[in-house]
Amino acid sequence: MSIHRYFIVNKPFRMLSQFTGAESLPMLGELAYDFPAGTHCIGRLDSTSEGLLLLTTNQQVTRLLFESQTPHLRQYLVQVYKQVSPATLQQLRTGVPIQISGALHYITTPCEVEIVEKPDGLFESGWSYPDDRPHTWLLISLTEGKFRQIRKMLKAVRHHCQRLIRVAIEDLTLGDLQPGQVREIPESEFFAKLKIPYPN
């Protein structure tokens, strides 16, 4: 039996992806769940982003998932201001320059981007953009995660990101989890769905 535990959280809007170290916004310790000692995030979402966040007591998972030579797919549902043209979709798919540090720019790697309908029953956010104003919903799938990358990609093609929800990492999905809810995942399922080596 594993000594480690694994969780997925639907991180709410305006919550920090951490347990300690800040006082300005709510943190994960304020969720209605009794996490065991040593629980930490695997990767993060910025405070205004929502959705799938991975937590575990296993210190090795971050290295296996984000520091391996094998890229891992992340999928985001994104609402953007104005209608997105086919030419802009192609720009996003093939790579756009984003600022990563000071004057240093980086060309994003090719990714998958498609226009989608707003999902039926999509959970409410702490902030919403009126449905009657011009907007587009995109499903963006990529294998890299620079700081605020999707927001910077959209800014590079002159579209403002209104809402950003991470819905999947590999085969581990948000499903019907509501904001602030936590689901514990068996270790074998956690590793299998993330497509990372299961510990011996």
C-alpha positions as CSV (number, residue, x, y, z in Angstrom):
1,M,0.0,0.0,0.0
2,S,1.4,3.4,-1.0
3,I,2.4,5.9,1.7
4,H,1.5,8.8,-0.6
5,R,-1.8,10.3,-1.5
6,Y,-3.0,12.1,-4.7
7,F,-5.7,14.7,-5.3
8,I,-7.3,16.8,-8.0
9,V,-8.8,20.2,-7.2
10,N,-11.0,22.5,-9.2
11,K,-9.1,25.7,-8.2
12,P,-11.5,28.6,-7.9
13,F,-11.1,32.0,-9.4
14,R,-9.0,34.3,-7.2
15,M,-7.4,31.6,-5.2
16,L,-3.7,31.1,-4.9
17,S,-2.1,27.7,-5.8
18,Q,-0.4,27.4,-2.4
19,F,-1.0,26.6,1.2
20,T,1.2,29.3,2.9
21,G,3.2,32.4,2.2
22,A,0.6,35.0,1.2
23,E,-2.2,36.9,2.9
24,S,-3.8,38.9,0.1
25,L,-6.0,36.1,-1.4
26,P,-7.5,32.8,-0.3
27,M,-5.2,29.8,-0.4
28,L,-5.7,26.0,-0.7
29,G,-5.8,25.5,3.1
30,E,-9.1,27.3,3.1
31,L,-10.8,24.6,1.1
32,A,-13.2,22.4,3.0
33,Y,-10.9,19.3,2.9
34,D,-8.5,17.8,5.4
35,F,-5.3,17.5,3.4
36,P,-2.5,15.3,5.0
37,A,0.7,16.9,6.1
38,G,3.2,17.4,3.3
39,T,0.6,18.0,0.6
40,H,1.8,20.3,-2.2
41,C,0.9,21.5,-5.7
42,I,2.3,19.9,-8.8
43,G,2.6,22.9,-11.0
44,R,0.4,26.0,-10.5
45,L,-2.3,28.1,-11.9
46,D,-2.2,31.9,-11.5
47,S,-4.9,33.4,-9.2
48,T,-7.3,34.4,-12.0
49,S,-7.1,31.0,-13.7
50,E,-9.4,28.2,-12.8
51,G,-9.6,24.4,-13.0
52,L,-7.5,21.3,-12.7
53,L,-4.8,21.5,-10.1
54,L,-2.8,18.4,-8.9
55,L,-1.8,17.9,-5.3
56,T,0.2,15.1,-3.7
57,T,2.4,14.2,-0.8
58,N,4.8,12.6,-3.2
59,Q,7.8,14.8,-3.8
60,Q,8.9,12.9,-6.9
61,V,5.8,13.6,-9.1
62,T,6.9,17.1,-10.1
63,R,10.1,15.8,-11.5
64,L,8.4,12.9,-13.3
65,L,5.7,15.1,-14.8
66,F,7.4,18.4,-15.6
67,E,11.1,17.7,-15.7
68,S,11.1,14.6,-17.8
69,Q,12.2,14.5,-21.5
70,T,8.7,13.3,-22.4
71,P,6.3,16.3,-22.9
72,H,2.9,16.0,-21.3
73,L,-0.3,17.5,-22.8
74,R,-2.3,20.2,-21.0
75,Q,-5.7,21.3,-22.2
76,Y,-7.4,24.6,-21.5
77,L,-10.8,26.0,-22.2
78,V,-10.4,29.7,-22.9
79,Q,-12.8,32.5,-23.4
80,V,-11.4,35.4,-25.4
81,Y,-12.6,38.9,-26.3
82,K,-13.9,39.3,-29.9
83,Q,-14.2,36.8,-32.7
84,V,-11.1,34.8,-33.5
85,S,-10.3,34.6,-37.2
86,P,-9.0,31.5,-39.1
87,A,-5.7,33.4,-39.7
88,T,-5.3,34.0,-36.0
89,L,-6.0,30.4,-35.2
90,Q,-3.2,29.4,-37.5
91,Q,-0.9,31.9,-35.9
92,L,-1.5,30.4,-32.5
93,R,-1.1,26.8,-33.8
94,T,2.2,27.5,-35.5
95,G,3.8,29.6,-32.7
96,V,3.9,33.3,-31.6
97,P,6.5,35.4,-29.8
98,I,5.9,35.9,-26.1
99,Q,7.9,37.9,-23.6
100,I,9.4,35.6,-20.9
101,S,11.9,37.8,-19.2
102,G,12.8,41.5,-19.7
103,A,13.5,42.0,-23.4
104,L,13.8,38.2,-23.9
105,H,11.2,36.7,-26.2
106,Y,10.4,33.1,-27.0
107,I,8.5,31.5,-29.9
108,T,5.9,29.1,-28.6
109,T,6.0,25.6,-29.9
110,P,3.2,24.3,-32.2
111,C,0.0,23.5,-30.4
112,E,-3.6,22.5,-31.1
113,V,-6.3,25.3,-31.1
114,E,-9.9,25.0,-32.1
115,I,-13.0,27.1,-31.7
116,V,-15.7,25.4,-29.5
117,E,-19.1,26.1,-28.1
118,K,-19.4,27.1,-24.4
119,P,-20.0,23.8,-22.6
120,D,-23.5,23.2,-21.3
121,G,-23.6,23.6,-17.5
122,L,-20.1,25.2,-17.3
123,F,-19.6,26.2,-13.7
124,E,-19.8,29.8,-12.7
125,S,-16.7,31.9,-12.0
126,G,-16.1,34.7,-9.6
127,W,-16.1,37.0,-12.6
128,S,-18.0,36.6,-15.8
129,Y,-18.0,38.2,-19.2
130,P,-21.5,38.8,-20.6
131,D,-22.5,36.2,-23.2
132,D,-24.0,39.0,-25.5
133,R,-20.6,40.7,-26.0
134,P,-18.3,39.5,-28.8
135,H,-16.2,36.6,-27.7
136,T,-14.9,33.2,-28.7
137,W,-14.4,30.0,-26.8
138,L,-11.2,28.1,-27.6
139,L,-9.9,24.7,-26.7
140,I,-6.1,25.0,-26.5
141,S,-3.9,21.9,-26.1
142,L,-0.1,22.3,-25.6
143,T,2.8,20.6,-24.1
144,E,4.7,23.5,-22.5
145,G,3.8,25.8,-19.7
146,K,5.8,29.0,-19.6
147,F,4.6,31.6,-17.0
148,R,1.2,32.9,-18.1
149,Q,1.8,31.4,-21.5
150,I,-1.7,31.2,-22.9
151,R,-2.5,34.8,-21.8
152,K,0.7,36.0,-23.5
153,M,-0.1,34.0,-26.6
154,L,-3.5,35.6,-26.9
155,K,-2.1,39.0,-26.2
156,A,0.4,38.5,-29.0
157,V,-2.5,38.0,-31.5
158,R,-4.4,41.0,-30.0
159,H,-7.1,39.0,-28.1
160,H,-7.6,39.5,-24.4
161,C,-8.2,36.4,-22.3
162,Q,-11.5,36.7,-20.4
163,R,-11.5,33.3,-18.7
164,L,-9.0,30.5,-18.5
165,I,-9.8,27.0,-17.2
166,R,-7.4,24.0,-17.2
167,V,-9.6,21.0,-18.0
168,A,-7.0,18.2,-18.4
169,I,-3.5,17.1,-18.0
170,E,-3.0,14.0,-20.2
171,D,-5.9,11.7,-19.4
172,L,-6.6,13.2,-16.0
173,T,-9.6,15.5,-16.4
174,L,-11.6,17.9,-14.4
175,G,-14.8,16.1,-15.1
176,D,-17.8,17.4,-13.1
177,L,-15.7,18.7,-10.2
178,Q,-17.0,22.0,-9.1
179,P,-15.0,25.0,-7.9
180,G,-13.4,24.3,-4.5
181,Q,-14.1,20.6,-4.6
182,V,-11.4,18.0,-4.1
183,R,-11.2,14.4,-5.3
184,E,-8.7,11.8,-4.1
185,I,-7.3,9.6,-6.8
186,P,-5.8,6.1,-6.3
187,E,-2.0,6.1,-6.9
188,S,-2.2,3.6,-9.8
189,E,-4.9,5.6,-11.6
190,F,-3.1,8.9,-11.0
191,F,0.2,7.6,-12.6
192,A,-1.6,5.8,-15.5
193,K,-3.7,8.8,-16.5
194,L,-0.8,11.2,-16.3
195,K,1.3,8.7,-18.4
196,I,4.3,8.8,-16.0
197,P,6.3,5.8,-14.8
198,Y,4.6,4.0,-11.9
199,P,7.0,3.7,-8.9
200,N,8.5,0.3,-8.2
